[in-house]
């Protein structure tokens, strides 16, 4: 096939996903109010890519800077979650299991206790407690051997550590994926001033996390929205000591979430803390190894369905869960040629897109979460993906996983007191130099559109209001077109 003929063929394949047959022409200009918002914030229109595709009705689509390679930030999660819905299925679940390699006699396990991770993105403390409660109900009280963590489910990639111009490395949103991810590896610190005495608790109560309480107790007063309490973690042998300083008025409290331990120490510490609360004991050490072939299953827990998982990922833009899902795709479809599960996931997603006729030359996926400086896509490619998802058997699950404008998730405070409130499901994206939205919105006549608006700029001040104006203008656009006919 000649290169010219090949190009024509590719263009025909892409056409149904970019230009609806009923569309009367193509609009290549930004709405006037969006142009005004850009000028007001001193941002060039070249920095904004916009695609608006009518999924119902017969209005013209809009393509502005649609084929520019841009960083999509967290709107990349739409690629990962939609691919997972179709490739894994909406009822896909992950499992976490306890095994033993020795006999159980009168409540004593004479051997090692193995905890095998299956990549569950939502193995929270409640689920872990229930799993350990099942272990206790099955007759185990004392373990004479070691607590052994099996973290072999994923073939872990060596991906760059994200550093968005000095982000605190202890922030939970930076936590990486792991075969045995427990509670998103987050530690919750709660500080309270009760009667002039400051108490500090940490959940889960992991023994290797120690508190140096230096918070000054103040008399009763108005509780501030942002309490003056600071947390300074310091490595301390096999654990960490957190120096807590500041001041807190009587009757007030403060809390924060930090990620201070590696996956192995966090998982083992959480298991031991809950197991002790249940009256159990483990006499051996913590270590990492695979479950032996002859070990027997003691207890098993299943994750929520994928439908619930992608809701958490998209509604609240959970980076760690998105990375976990991305590697799960790789683990599910890995072959011998894949160096790791990230490479496997990248291959699988590209093959899936190709089968759907989605031509995506600009697409670059690093970890599937958008928390990356390397990930790229064009607005046209993302719009085409949304259009394909609208036709999917799982469109309802996909759309409902996104934040509802002015109602919940990362969109709960945006577009209030506008006609778009409650009428758009949109994934947001934010990095230091990126602001983005992508999803589905309605116009004034109730027709549904796929909308992508991505702004890449060194100083994206006021960009959220610019993107919101895209949606407000879209809502009024249909009414105007109707009036003109």
Secondary structure per residue as TSV (DSSP state, phi and psi in degrees):
chain	resnum	aa	ss	phi	psi
A	1	X	-	360.0	131.8
A	2	X	-	-68.9	160.6
A	3	X	H	-64.7	-33.7
A	4	X	H	-66.2	-46.6
A	5	X	H	-64.4	-38.0
A	6	X	H	-63.0	-40.9
A	7	X	H	-64.0	-40.3
A	8	X	H	-63.5	-41.6
A	9	X	H	-62.3	-44.8
A	10	X	H	-62.9	-39.0
A	11	X	H	-64.3	-39.2
A	12	X	H	-66.8	-40.2
A	13	X	H	-61.0	-38.9
A	14	X	H	-79.0	-22.8
A	15	X	H	-56.9	-47.4
A	16	X	T	-62.8	-20.1
A	17	X	T	-97.3	1.0
A	18	X	T	-127.1	-28.8
A	19	X	S	-129.7	95.5
A	20	X	-	-55.2	142.0
A	21	X	T	-60.2	-30.8
A	22	X	T	-85.9	-5.7
A	23	X	-	-69.7	133.0
A	24	X	-	-93.5	84.9
A	25	X	S	83.3	-176.5
A	26	X	E	-133.2	134.5
A	27	X	E	-94.8	131.3
A	28	X	-	-122.0	24.0
A	29	X	S	-126.9	151.0
A	30	X	-	-77.1	149.5
A	31	X	-	-57.6	144.1
A	32	X	H	-53.7	-39.8
A	33	X	H	-70.4	-27.3
A	34	X	H	-71.3	-41.8
A	35	X	H	-59.1	-42.5
A	36	X	H	-63.8	-40.6
A	37	X	H	-65.8	-37.7
A	38	X	H	-63.1	-46.5
A	39	X	H	-63.3	-39.5
A	40	X	H	-63.2	-30.0
A	41	X	T	-100.6	10.4
A	42	X	T	55.4	44.7
A	43	X	-	-119.3	130.1
A	44	X	-	-68.6	146.1
A	45	X	G	-65.2	-19.3
A	46	X	G	-65.4	-20.3
A	47	X	G	-80.1	-10.7
A	48	X	E	-111.8	124.1
A	49	X	E	-106.1	129.4
A	50	X	E	-134.0	133.1
A	51	X	E	-133.5	128.7
A	52	X	E	-130.2	115.3
A	53	X	E	-115.1	122.6
A	54	X	E	-72.5	124.3
A	55	X	S	-96.2	-22.5
A	56	X	S	-133.9	159.4
A	57	X	S	82.6	-173.8
A	58	X	-	-129.7	26.5
A	59	X	-	-74.4	162.9
A	60	X	-	-79.1	139.7
A	61	X	E	-73.4	163.0
A	62	X	E	-119.9	132.2
A	63	X	E	-132.6	111.1
A	64	X	E	-128.1	119.7
A	65	X	S	51.2	38.6
A	66	X	T	-73.6	-21.8
A	67	X	T	-110.9	22.5
A	68	X	S	-88.3	134.8
A	69	X	-	-73.7	118.9
A	70	X	B	-130.4	159.0
A	71	X	-	-82.3	120.4
A	72	X	-	-88.6	-3.5
A	73	X	G	50.0	-138.4
A	74	X	G	-74.5	-4.9
A	75	X	G	-66.8	-13.4
A	76	X	G	-62.3	-23.1
A	77	X	H	-60.4	-24.3
A	78	X	H	-65.7	-36.4
A	79	X	H	-64.1	-47.5
A	80	X	H	-64.9	-46.3
A	81	X	H	-72.6	-36.8
A	82	X	H	-67.8	-43.2
A	83	X	H	-59.2	-42.8
A	84	X	H	-64.3	-40.0
A	85	X	H	-58.1	-44.3
A	86	X	H	-82.6	-32.3
A	87	X	H	-87.8	-35.8
A	88	X	H	-98.5	-28.2
A	89	X	-	95.8	147.6
A	90	X	T	-66.3	-20.3
A	91	X	T	-103.8	17.2
A	92	X	-	-61.7	139.2
A	93	X	-	-132.2	157.0
A	94	X	-	-107.4	154.1
A	95	X	E	-126.6	147.9
A	96	X	E	-127.6	136.3
A	97	X	E	-137.4	148.9
A	98	X	E	-106.1	135.1
A	99	X	E	-126.9	160.8
A	100	X	E	-131.1	147.9
A	101	X	S	-114.2	11.2
A	102	X	S	-139.5	173.8
A	103	X	E	-74.6	152.2
A	104	X	E	-107.9	115.5
A	105	X	E	-129.7	117.2
A	106	X	T	51.8	43.7
A	107	X	T	86.9	-5.7
A	108	X	E	-106.8	122.2
A	109	X	E	-87.6	108.5
A	110	X	E	-86.6	77.5
A	111	X	S	164.3	-160.8
A	112	X	-	-96.4	148.9
A	113	X	E	-105.8	122.3
A	114	X	E	-105.6	133.4
A	115	X	E	-113.1	111.9
A	116	X	E	-101.7	117.6
A	117	X	-	-84.3	143.4
A	118	X	-	-116.4	15.2
A	119	X	-	86.5	14.3
A	120	X	-	-55.4	121.1
A	121	X	T	-74.2	-14.4
A	122	X	T	-132.1	47.1
A	123	X	-	-84.9	83.3
A	124	X	-	-87.2	-178.9
A	125	X	H	-66.1	-36.1
A	126	X	H	-62.8	-46.2
A	127	X	H	-64.8	-40.4
A	128	X	H	-64.6	-41.0
A	129	X	H	-59.6	-44.4
A	130	X	H	-64.8	-37.8
A	131	X	H	-65.2	-43.9
A	132	X	H	-68.7	-32.3
A	133	X	H	-65.1	-37.8
A	134	X	H	-63.7	-40.2
A	135	X	H	-61.3	-42.9
A	136	X	H	-65.1	-41.7
A	137	X	H	-66.1	-25.1
A	138	X	T	-83.6	7.9
A	139	X	T	104.4	-0.3
A	140	X	-	-88.4	128.0
A	141	X	-	-123.1	-44.2
A	142	X	E	-123.7	136.3
A	143	X	E	-116.2	119.5
A	144	X	-	-82.2	-21.4
A	145	X	S	-96.1	-151.4
A	146	X	-	-93.1	160.9
A	147	X	E	-93.3	113.4
A	148	X	E	-111.6	124.1
A	149	X	E	-98.8	124.1
A	150	X	E	-98.8	105.3
A	151	X	-	-112.4	34.3
A	152	X	-	-93.8	-0.8
A	153	X	S	-60.9	-43.9
A	154	X	S	-93.1	144.0
A	155	X	-	-91.6	99.4
A	156	X	-	-67.6	133.0
A	157	X	-	-82.2	158.9
A	158	X	-	-100.4	82.2
A	159	X	-	-95.4	151.2
A	160	X	-	-64.0	146.1
A	161	X	-	-78.0	128.8
A	162	X	-	-73.9	130.4
A	163	X	-	-137.5	96.8
A	164	X	S	-88.2	70.7
A	165	X	S	59.6	51.9
A	166	X	S	92.7	22.6
A	167	X	-	-59.8	144.8
A	168	X	-	-65.0	121.3
A	169	X	T	-65.4	-14.3
A	170	X	T	-90.2	2.2
A	171	X	-	-71.8	135.2
A	172	X	G	-60.6	-27.1
A	173	X	G	-70.2	-10.2
A	174	X	G	-95.3	-0.2
A	175	X	-	-62.6	133.7
A	176	X	-	-86.2	171.0
A	177	X	-	-78.3	162.1
A	178	X	-	-160.9	150.6
A	179	X	T	-59.9	-31.5
A	180	X	T	-121.7	70.3
A	181	X	-	-85.7	116.0
A	182	X	-	-110.6	121.8
A	183	X	G	55.2	32.3
A	184	X	G	55.7	19.1
A	185	X	G	57.2	31.9
A	186	X	-	-101.1	137.4
A	187	X	E	-107.3	128.7
A	188	X	E	-102.6	121.2
A	189	X	E	-102.9	125.5
A	190	X	E	-119.1	121.7
A	191	X	E	-114.8	127.8
A	192	X	E	-133.6	141.9
A	193	X	E	-106.2	103.8
A	194	X	E	-110.9	104.5
A	195	X	T	65.7	32.2
A	196	X	T	89.3	2.4
A	197	X	E	-116.1	124.9
A	198	X	E	-90.1	123.0
A	199	X	E	-113.6	140.9
A	200	X	E	-126.6	127.6
A	201	X	E	-123.1	154.8
A	202	X	E	-128.7	134.8
A	203	X	E	-122.3	129.7
A	204	X	S	-71.0	157.1
A	205	X	-	-79.4	69.9
A	206	X	-	-76.1	130.3
A	207	X	T	-62.5	-30.4
A	208	X	T	-81.5	0.7
A	209	X	E	-103.9	110.4
A	210	X	E	-109.5	149.2
A	211	X	E	-112.4	129.9
A	212	X	E	-109.3	97.4
A	213	X	E	-83.4	108.9
A	214	X	E	-121.1	20.3
A	215	X	E	-75.4	132.4
A	216	X	E	-87.0	129.6
A	217	X	E	-83.4	128.8
A	218	X	E	-109.2	161.2
A	219	X	-	-63.3	166.8
A	220	X	S	-57.6	140.9
A	221	X	-	-167.7	-175.4
A	222	X	-	-67.4	131.8
A	223	X	-	-80.8	122.2
A	224	X	-	-74.2	154.4
A	225	X	S	-67.0	-32.8
A	226	X	S	-121.9	88.7
A	227	X	-	-58.5	147.5
A	228	X	S	-84.1	71.1
A	229	X	E	-130.1	128.5
A	230	X	E	-119.8	147.5
A	231	X	E	-122.4	121.8
A	232	X	E	-122.9	100.8
A	233	X	E	-79.0	138.8
A	234	X	E	-131.3	126.8
A	235	X	E	-58.0	137.2
A	236	X	E	-144.7	89.9
A	237	X	T	62.5	-121.4
A	238	X	T	-89.3	6.8
A	239	X	E	-140.6	-146.8
A	240	X	E	-147.7	141.5
A	241	X	E	-107.9	128.6
A	242	X	E	-105.0	113.7
A	243	X	E	-85.7	115.6
A	244	X	E	-106.6	121.2
A	245	X	E	-125.3	174.4
A	246	X	E	119.7	-155.7
A	247	X	E	-148.8	151.6
A	248	X	E	-149.4	129.6
A	249	X	E	-74.1	152.6
A	250	X	T	-57.8	134.1
A	251	X	T	87.2	-1.6
A	252	X	-	-104.3	164.8
A	253	X	E	-144.5	162.9
A	254	X	E	-146.8	151.9
A	255	X	E	-148.8	154.0
A	256	X	E	-153.2	164.3
A	257	X	E	-118.7	132.8
A	258	X	E	-135.4	154.0
A	259	X	-	-116.4	109.1
A	260	X	-	-119.9	-18.3
A	261	X	S	-111.6	158.2
A	262	X	-	-76.2	172.0
A	263	X	H	-60.4	-41.8
A	264	X	H	-63.1	-49.6
A	265	X	H	-68.9	-34.7
A	266	X	H	-67.2	-49.3
A	267	X	H	-61.2	-48.0
A	268	X	H	-63.8	-42.3
A	269	X	H	-63.7	-40.2
A	270	X	H	-66.4	-42.1
A	271	X	H	-61.1	-47.5
A	272	X	H	-64.9	-37.3
A	273	X	H	-64.7	-47.3
A	274	X	H	-68.7	-41.4
A	275	X	H	-61.5	-38.6
A	276	X	H	-65.7	-39.9
A	277	X	H	-62.6	-29.8
A	278	X	T	-85.7	2.7
A	279	X	T	87.9	12.9
A	280	X	-	-97.8	170.9
A	281	X	E	-145.3	150.0
A	282	X	E	-130.0	116.7
A	283	X	-	-83.9	-25.9
A	284	X	S	-85.5	-168.4
A	285	X	-	-93.0	176.2
A	286	X	E	-98.9	135.2
A	287	X	E	-154.8	171.8
A	288	X	E	-115.7	129.3
A	289	X	-	-166.1	165.0
A	290	X	-	-84.6	152.8
A	291	X	-	-66.5	128.5
A	292	X	-	-64.3	151.9
A	293	X	T	-59.3	-32.4
A	294	X	T	-91.4	1.2
A	295	X	-	-67.4	151.1
A	296	X	E	-109.7	145.8
A	297	X	E	-73.8	132.8
A	298	X	E	-108.4	-38.6
A	299	X	E	-157.5	151.8
A	300	X	E	-144.6	141.9
A	301	X	E	-129.8	144.0
A	302	X	E	-109.7	147.2
A	303	X	-	-75.6	169.4
A	304	X	-	-62.7	163.4
A	305	X	-	-61.8	157.2
A	306	X	H	-54.3	-35.2
A	307	X	H	-56.5	-41.3
A	308	X	H	-72.3	-35.6
A	309	X	H	-62.6	-46.7
A	310	X	H	-70.4	-23.6
A	311	X	H	-65.9	-44.9
A	312	X	H	-62.8	-39.7
A	313	X	H	-65.0	-48.5
A	314	X	H	-83.2	-40.0
A	315	X	H	-61.8	-42.9
A	316	X	H	-113.9	9.3
A	317	X	T	51.9	52.9
A	318	X	-	-80.6	107.3
A	319	X	H	-67.3	-43.5
A	320	X	H	-63.7	-43.6
A	321	X	H	-65.3	-36.2
A	322	X	H	-64.7	-43.2
A	323	X	H	-63.7	-38.4
A	324	X	H	-62.7	-43.4
A	325	X	H	-66.3	-40.1
A	326	X	H	-59.1	-48.5
A	327	X	H	-67.4	-29.4
A	328	X	H	-64.3	-37.3
A	329	X	H	-61.0	-43.1
A	330	X	H	-64.2	-44.3
A	331	X	H	-64.0	-35.3
A	332	X	H	-69.3	-34.6
A	333	X	H	-120.2	20.2
A	334	X	-	-62.1	141.8
A	335	X	-	-127.0	176.6
A	336	X	T	-64.6	-22.7
A	337	X	T	-80.7	-13.0
A	338	X	-	-82.4	126.0
A	339	X	S	-69.4	-33.0
A	340	X	S	-158.9	-179.3
A	341	X	H	-76.7	-20.6
A	342	X	H	-69.1	-44.8
A	343	X	H	-62.2	-39.8
A	344	X	H	-63.6	-43.5
A	345	X	H	-64.9	-41.5
A	346	X	H	-59.9	-43.9
A	347	X	H	-64.6	-46.6
A	348	X	H	-63.0	-42.9
A	349	X	H	-66.0	-40.8
A	350	X	H	-65.0	-40.1
A	351	X	H	-65.2	-40.0
A	352	X	H	-64.5	-43.4
A	353	X	H	-62.1	-42.2
A	354	X	H	-62.1	-41.2
A	355	X	H	-64.2	-26.9
A	356	X	T	-87.7	0.7
A	357	X	T	74.2	21.5
A	358	X	-	-94.4	106.0
A	359	X	-	-83.9	119.2
A	360	X	-	-133.5	68.1
A	361	X	T	-67.5	-22.0
A	362	X	T	-88.6	-11.4
A	363	X	-	-69.8	124.2
A	364	X	B	-129.5	118.5
A	365	X	-	-114.0	123.6
A	366	X	S	-101.6	-56.0
A	367	X	S	-130.6	0.0
A	368	X	S	81.1	0.3
A	369	X	S	-105.1	-20.5
A	370	X	S	88.7	-9.7
A	371	X	-	-82.6	73.8
A	372	X	-	-162.3	147.7
A	373	X	S	-92.6	-8.5
A	374	X	S	-95.8	-25.3
A	375	X	-	-68.8	140.8
A	376	X	B	-143.6	155.3
A	377	X	B	-165.7	164.3
A	378	X	-	-103.9	157.4
A	379	X	H	-62.4	-35.1
A	380	X	H	-64.5	-42.9
A	381	X	H	-64.1	-42.1
A	382	X	H	-69.5	-37.0
A	383	X	H	-64.2	-39.8
A	384	X	H	-64.1	-38.0
A	385	X	H	-62.5	-44.0
A	386	X	H	-63.3	-37.1
A	387	X	H	-66.5	-40.5
A	388	X	H	-65.8	-39.6
A	389	X	H	-65.3	-32.4
A	390	X	H	-59.9	-30.5
A	391	X	T	-91.0	-5.4
A	392	X	S	-71.9	150.0
A	393	X	T	-60.7	-20.4
A	394	X	T	-106.0	25.2
A	395	X	H	-61.4	-38.7
A	396	X	H	-63.0	-43.0
A	397	X	H	-65.9	-39.7
A	398	X	H	-66.7	-49.7
A	399	X	H	-63.8	-43.3
A	400	X	H	-70.3	-12.0
A	401	X	T	-76.6	-14.2
A	402	X	S	-89.7	153.4
A	403	X	E	-59.4	142.1
A	404	X	E	-95.8	125.3
A	405	X	T	-52.6	128.6
A	406	X	T	67.5	11.3
A	407	X	T	-121.7	-52.7
A	408	X	S	-151.0	178.2
A	409	X	G	58.8	-149.2
A	410	X	G	-75.7	-3.2
A	411	X	G	-105.6	7.4
A	412	X	T	-64.5	-26.9
A	413	X	T	-102.8	3.5
A	414	X	S	-107.2	150.3
A	415	X	S	64.2	21.2
A	416	X	T	-66.7	149.5
A	417	X	T	58.8	30.5
A	418	X	S	-125.3	160.8
A	419	X	T	-67.2	-11.1
A	420	X	T	-84.1	-15.2
A	421	X	T	-54.3	126.1
A	422	X	T	76.8	3.2
A	423	X	S	-118.4	12.2
A	424	X	E	-143.3	132.3
A	425	X	E	-104.6	115.9
A	426	X	E	-138.8	133.5
A	427	X	E	-88.8	133.8
A	428	X	E	-100.2	163.4
A	429	X	E	-146.8	133.4
A	430	X	E	-143.9	123.8
A	431	X	E	-132.5	176.2
A	432	X	T	-56.7	-33.2
A	433	X	T	-117.7	16.7
A	434	X	E	-136.7	137.1
A	435	X	E	-133.9	134.4
A	436	X	E	-150.8	152.0
A	437	X	E	-139.1	148.8
A	438	X	E	-157.6	137.1
A	439	X	E	161.6	-140.2
A	440	X	E	-129.0	138.1
A	441	X	E	-143.1	157.6
A	442	X	E	-104.3	151.7
A	443	X	-	-96.1	-175.0
A	444	X	T	-65.4	-19.1
A	445	X	T	-98.4	4.8
A	446	X	S	88.4	3.2
A	447	X	-	-75.0	149.0
A	448	X	E	-99.7	138.9
A	449	X	E	-126.7	146.3
A	450	X	E	-88.8	128.5
A	451	X	E	-128.0	132.6
A	452	X	E	-132.9	127.9
A	453	X	E	-140.0	115.2
A	454	X	E	-127.9	125.8
A	455	X	E	-116.0	120.7
A	456	X	E	-113.0	118.0
A	457	X	-	-159.0	143.9
A	458	X	T	-60.1	-29.1
A	459	X	T	-133.2	80.6
A	460	X	-	-83.2	46.6
A	461	X	T	-67.6	135.2
A	462	X	T	74.9	9.2
A	463	X	H	-66.7	-32.0
A	464	X	H	-59.8	-41.0
A	465	X	H	-68.1	-31.8
A	466	X	H	-65.7	-45.8
A	467	X	H	-66.4	-38.0
A	468	X	H	-61.7	-35.3
A	469	X	H	-67.4	-28.7
A	470	X	H	-58.8	-43.8
A	471	X	H	-72.3	-40.2
A	472	X	H	-64.5	-40.2
A	473	X	H	-67.1	-38.5
A	474	X	H	-61.7	-40.5
A	475	X	H	-59.7	-40.9
A	476	X	H	-81.5	-18.7
A	477	X	H	-62.3	-43.1
A	478	X	H	-65.9	-42.1
A	479	X	H	-58.4	-39.9
A	480	X	H	-66.4	-43.4
A	481	X	H	-62.8	-38.4
A	482	X	H	-64.7	-41.0
A	483	X	H	-65.5	-30.1
A	484	X	H	-79.9	-18.9
A	485	X	-	-82.6	360.0
